[in-house]
Amino acid sequence: MSIGTGIVLFVIGAILAFAVNVQVSWIDLHLVGYILMGAGVIVFLIGIVLLVRKRSTVATTRTVDSAGREQVTQQRSESDPGVY
């Protein structure tokens, strides 16, 4: 979702910066366009980083047998949220 949001922000910013030739006295639309383009790039990069990052979990199981001995088992798993 953040990748799409970044692209949308960038496109809207590019339209404001390069395609709109309207002069408004109280705001500079070209500057707003450049700001939106920068924000779009940042949001896009954050989305890529979150997509690539791996998550790891550790599940710990403790079992006690009839003699009172305890056995600890740890199982590590890494999941990649970008692969479906």
C-alpha positions as CSV (number, residue, x, y, z in Angstrom):
1,M,0.0,0.0,0.0
2,S,2.8,2.4,0.8
3,I,4.4,1.8,-2.6
4,G,1.2,2.8,-4.4
5,T,0.8,5.8,-2.1
6,G,4.3,6.9,-2.9
7,I,3.7,6.6,-6.7
8,V,0.4,8.6,-6.4
9,L,2.1,11.3,-4.4
10,F,4.9,11.5,-6.9
11,V,2.5,11.7,-9.9
12,I,0.4,14.4,-8.3
13,G,3.5,16.3,-7.5
14,A,4.8,16.0,-11.0
15,I,1.5,17.2,-12.4
16,L,1.6,20.3,-10.1
17,A,5.2,21.0,-10.8
18,F,5.3,20.6,-14.5
19,A,1.9,20.5,-16.1
20,V,-0.1,23.1,-14.2
21,N,0.4,26.7,-15.3
22,V,-1.9,28.5,-12.9
23,Q,-0.7,31.4,-10.9
24,V,-2.1,31.5,-7.4
25,S,-1.1,34.5,-5.2
26,W,-1.3,32.7,-1.8
27,I,0.6,29.4,-2.7
28,D,3.4,28.4,-5.1
29,L,2.0,25.3,-6.8
30,H,5.4,24.4,-8.3
31,L,6.9,24.2,-4.8
32,V,4.0,22.1,-3.6
33,G,4.6,19.8,-6.5
34,Y,8.2,19.4,-5.7
35,I,7.4,18.7,-2.0
36,L,4.9,16.1,-3.0
37,M,7.4,14.5,-5.4
38,G,9.9,14.3,-2.6
39,A,7.4,12.9,-0.1
40,G,6.4,10.3,-2.8
41,V,10.0,9.1,-3.2
42,I,10.4,8.8,0.6
43,V,7.1,6.9,1.0
44,F,8.1,4.6,-1.9
45,L,11.5,3.8,-0.4
46,I,10.0,3.1,3.0
47,G,7.5,0.7,1.3
48,I,10.4,-1.1,-0.5
49,V,12.3,-1.4,2.8
50,L,9.3,-2.8,4.6
51,L,8.7,-5.3,1.7
52,V,12.2,-6.6,1.7
53,R,12.7,-6.9,5.4
54,K,12.5,-10.4,6.9
55,R,10.7,-11.2,10.2
56,S,12.0,-13.9,12.5
57,T,10.2,-15.7,15.3
58,V,11.4,-18.0,18.0
59,A,9.1,-20.7,19.5
60,T,10.3,-22.2,22.7
61,T,8.8,-25.6,23.9
62,R,9.5,-27.0,27.4
63,T,8.7,-30.6,28.2
64,V,9.1,-32.5,31.4
65,D,9.3,-36.3,31.4
66,S,8.2,-38.6,34.2
67,A,11.7,-38.6,35.7
68,G,11.6,-34.8,36.2
69,R,14.0,-34.0,33.4
70,E,13.3,-30.9,31.5
71,Q,13.9,-30.6,27.7
72,V,13.9,-27.2,26.0
73,T,13.4,-27.0,22.3
74,Q,13.7,-23.8,20.3
75,Q,12.5,-23.5,16.8
76,R,13.4,-20.5,14.7
77,S,11.6,-19.5,11.6
78,E,12.0,-16.6,9.2
79,S,9.1,-15.4,7.1
80,D,9.4,-13.1,4.2
81,P,6.3,-10.9,4.0
82,G,7.0,-10.1,0.3
83,V,6.6,-13.7,-0.9
84,Y,3.0,-15.0,-1.1
